[in-house]
Amino acid sequence: MVLDRIRRYGELVMFSHTLFSLPFTLIGMIWAADGFPSLNTFFWILIALIGARNGANALNRLVDKDIDKKNPRTANRHMPQGIVKDLEVWGIVIFCFSIFVLAAYKLNPLCLKLTPIALFLFIIYSYTKRFTWACHIVLGTACAGAPVGAWLAVTGEFALPPFILGSVVALWVAGFDIIYGTQDINFDRQNGLHSIPAKFGLDGGLFIARVFHFFMILLLIVLYFVMNMGFFYLTGIFISAVLLTLEHYIISPSNEKKMKIASYNINQIISPLILFFTIFDMYL
């Protein structure tokens, strides 16, 4: 019974998708420490990431419950189906955001001072599709806080590299979220919701996604010089660029299976791949 409930909660917040943010968080942490930080720092960075990401996603499911119920593509999610109740989801949100703030407190004063900004982004994102097509960019910006926060957790100081890495994450996430959003162009337009695909059309939205991913790769190359990386790091970036090209090639909004591969499956490979080649490069 308890395990079934935990499993449902994990499905609700798509816990497995934490994999998107974790590798870039670890890259920010490792670069900041020029190796591996203390286990205490690593532990609280991990707790902060889990709390922030899953709290924000639970809130998004709660805020979008009625919209999801009307959308045939999302009507079978946990909240529209009544599998998980509002009060339960509020409990997840409060718990996750609480451990996020606790983790920031345990890390250093700067991280704690910045928590209101992070929480604002987590909260406002869930409402952005109601008033701006830039919702994908807000999502990317919220996710960009992961590597920036990891750097600050280790050093307690601002620097240029984490903000470049954060921009990489923002462009990457916004790009594949636009691809994901192409499935709902008609629904969004009919229900007064905003997105880049709904605003600029299918071709316009996909072009913007390609531009975002192009600049993502460009910034990763900039980091090659800024962080004095080597051949293996560049190899990882090259493979990631090939995967992103494949992602854009297979896009077919009418084919849900292909869209899942393009929006999620390929991107679940990219961030761990970049992490692997970054660590491989540093330690060789």
C-alpha positions in Angstrom: 0.0 0.0 0.0 2.7 2.5 1.1 5.0 1.4 -1.8 2.1 1.8 -4.3 1.4 5.3 -3.0 5.1 6.3 -3.3 5.2 4.8 -6.8 2.1 6.9 -7.8 3.7 10.1 -6.4 6.9 9.3 -8.3 4.9 8.9 -11.5 2.9 12.1 -10.8 6.1 14.3 -10.6 7.9 12.2 -13.2 10.7 11.5 -10.7 12.8 9.7 -13.4 13.0 13.0 -15.3 15.3 14.4 -12.6 17.9 12.8 -14.9 17.6 15.9 -17.1 18.9 18.3 -14.5 21.2 16.1 -12.4 24.1 15.7 -14.9 24.5 19.4 -15.5 24.2 20.0 -11.7 27.1 17.6 -11.2 29.1 19.3 -13.9 28.6 22.6 -12.2 29.6 21.1 -8.8 32.7 19.3 -10.2 34.0 22.3 -12.1 33.5 24.5 -9.0 35.3 22.1 -6.8 37.9 21.3 -9.4 37.2 17.7 -8.6 34.7 16.3 -6.1 33.5 18.4 -3.1 32.9 17.1 0.4 30.3 14.4 0.9 28.3 16.9 3.0 28.2 19.4 0.2 27.3 16.8 -2.4 24.5 15.4 -0.2 22.8 18.8 0.3 23.2 19.7 -3.4 21.4 16.5 -4.2 18.6 17.2 -1.7 18.2 20.7 -3.1 17.9 19.4 -6.6 15.4 16.7 -5.7 13.3 19.1 -3.6 13.3 21.9 -6.2 12.6 19.8 -9.2 9.9 17.6 -7.8 8.2 20.3 -5.8 8.0 22.5 -9.0 6.6 19.6 -11.0 4.0 18.6 -8.4 2.8 22.3 -8.3 2.6 22.3 -12.1 0.4 19.2 -12.0 -1.8 20.8 -9.4 -2.1 24.1 -11.2 -2.8 22.5 -14.6 -5.2 19.9 -13.4 -8.3 21.3 -15.1 -6.4 22.0 -18.3 -5.0 18.5 -18.3 -8.5 17.1 -17.9 -9.7 18.9 -21.1 -6.7 17.9 -23.2 -7.1 14.3 -24.7 -3.3 13.9 -24.6 -3.1 14.5 -20.8 -6.5 13.5 -19.6 -5.2 10.2 -18.3 -2.7 11.8 -15.9 -3.0 11.1 -12.2 -4.9 14.3 -11.1 -7.5 14.4 -13.9 -8.2 10.8 -13.2 -8.5 11.4 -9.4 -5.8 8.8 -8.6 -4.0 11.4 -6.5 -5.9 14.1 -4.5 -5.2 17.8 -4.3 -4.3 17.6 -0.6 -1.8 14.9 -1.3 -0.1 17.0 -4.0 -0.1 20.1 -1.8 1.7 17.9 0.8 4.3 16.9 -1.8 4.8 20.6 -2.8 5.3 21.8 0.7 7.6 19.0 1.7 9.8 19.3 -1.4 10.1 23.1 -1.2 10.8 22.8 2.5 13.7 20.4 2.0 15.0 22.7 -0.8 15.1 25.6 1.6 16.7 23.4 4.3 19.4 22.3 1.9 20.1 25.9 0.9 20.5 26.7 4.6 22.8 23.8 5.1 25.0 24.8 2.1 25.9 28.5 2.7 24.3 31.9 3.3 24.3 32.9 -0.4 22.3 29.9 -1.4 19.8 30.6 1.3 19.5 34.3 0.2 18.8 33.2 -3.4 16.0 30.7 -2.5 13.2 33.3 -2.9 14.2 33.9 -6.5 14.3 30.2 -7.2 10.9 29.6 -5.6 9.4 32.5 -7.5 10.5 30.9 -10.8 9.2 27.5 -9.8 5.9 28.9 -8.9 5.4 31.4 -11.7 6.3 28.9 -14.4 3.1 26.9 -13.8 1.0 30.0 -14.7 3.0 31.4 -17.6 1.2 29.5 -20.4 -1.9 31.5 -19.4 -0.4 34.9 -20.3 2.9 34.5 -22.4 4.3 32.4 -25.2 7.7 32.7 -23.4 6.6 29.9 -20.9 9.3 27.6 -22.4 12.0 30.2 -21.7 10.8 30.6 -18.1 11.0 26.8 -17.7 14.5 26.8 -19.1 15.5 29.6 -16.8 14.1 27.8 -13.7 16.1 24.6 -14.7 19.2 26.7 -15.3 19.4 27.4 -11.6 20.5 23.8 -11.0 24.1 24.1 -12.3 24.4 27.7 -11.1 23.2 26.7 -7.6 25.6 23.8 -7.5 28.6 26.1 -8.3 27.4 28.6 -5.6 26.9 25.7 -3.1 30.6 24.8 -3.5 32.2 28.2 -3.8 29.7 30.6 -2.2 30.7 33.1 -4.9 29.4 34.3 -8.3 31.5 33.5 -11.4 31.0 33.5 -15.2 31.3 29.7 -16.0 28.1 28.6 -14.0 26.1 31.3 -15.8 27.3 30.1 -19.2 26.5 26.5 -18.1 23.1 27.7 -16.8 22.4 29.3 -20.2 23.2 26.0 -21.9 20.6 24.3 -19.7 18.0 27.1 -20.3 18.4 26.8 -24.1 18.4 23.0 -24.1 15.3 22.7 -21.9 13.4 25.5 -23.7 14.2 23.9 -27.0 12.9 20.4 -26.3 9.9 21.9 -24.4 9.0 23.7 -27.6 9.2 20.4 -29.5 7.0 18.8 -26.9 4.5 21.8 -27.1 4.0 21.3 -30.9 1.6 18.4 -30.0 -0.8 20.9 -28.4 -0.9 23.7 -31.0 -4.6 23.4 -31.7 -5.6 22.7 -28.1 -3.7 25.7 -26.9 -5.2 28.0 -29.5 -8.7 26.8 -28.8 -8.4 27.3 -25.1 -6.5 30.6 -25.0 -3.2 29.1 -23.8 0.1 30.5 -24.9 3.2 28.8 -26.3 5.8 29.4 -28.9 4.2 26.8 -31.3 0.8 28.3 -30.8 2.1 31.8 -31.4 4.5 31.1 -34.3 3.0 27.9 -35.8 4.6 24.5 -36.2 7.4 25.5 -38.6 8.1 28.7 -36.6 8.2 26.9 -33.3 10.5 24.2 -34.6 12.8 26.8 -36.1 13.1 28.5 -32.8 13.8 25.2 -31.1 16.6 24.6 -33.6 18.1 28.0 -32.9 18.0 27.4 -29.2 19.8 24.1 -29.5 22.4 25.6 -31.9 23.3 28.2 -29.4 23.3 25.6 -26.6 26.1 23.7 -28.5 27.9 27.0 -29.2 28.0 27.8 -25.5 29.2 24.3 -24.7 32.1 25.0 -27.1 32.7 28.4 -25.3 33.0 26.5 -22.0 35.7 24.3 -23.7 37.9 27.4 -23.7 36.7 29.0 -20.5 37.2 25.8 -18.5 40.3 24.7 -20.4 38.8 21.4 -21.3 40.3 18.8 -23.7 39.6 16.4 -26.6 37.2 14.1 -24.7 35.0 16.9 -23.7 34.8 18.1 -27.3 33.9 14.5 -28.3 31.0 14.5 -26.0 29.8 17.8 -27.4 30.1 16.5 -30.9 28.0 13.4 -30.1 25.4 15.6 -28.4 25.2 17.8 -31.5 24.6 14.7 -33.6 21.9 13.5 -31.2 20.2 16.9 -31.3 20.2 16.8 -35.1 18.6 13.4 -35.0 16.0 14.7 -32.5 15.0 17.5 -34.9 15.0 15.2 -37.9 12.5 12.6 -36.4 10.0 15.2 -35.1 6.4 14.3 -36.1 3.7 16.0 -33.9 1.1 13.5 -35.1 3.2 10.6 -34.0 3.1 10.4 -30.2 5.8 7.7 -30.1 8.3 9.7 -32.2 7.5 12.9 -30.1 8.3 11.1 -26.9 11.6 9.9 -28.4 12.4 13.4 -29.6 11.3 15.3 -26.5 12.4 13.0 -23.8 14.3 9.8 -24.7 17.1 11.4 -26.7 17.5 14.2 -24.2 17.7 11.7 -21.4 20.9 10.5 -23.1 22.4 13.9 -23.9 23.0 15.2 -20.4 24.5 12.0 -18.9 26.7 11.8 -22.0 28.0 15.3 -21.5 28.7 14.6 -17.9 30.5 11.3 -18.7 32.8 13.0 -21.2 33.4 16.0 -18.9 34.5 13.8 -16.0 36.5 11.5 -18.3 38.3 14.6 -19.7 39.0 16.1 -16.3 40.4 13.0 -14.7 42.6 12.1 -17.7 
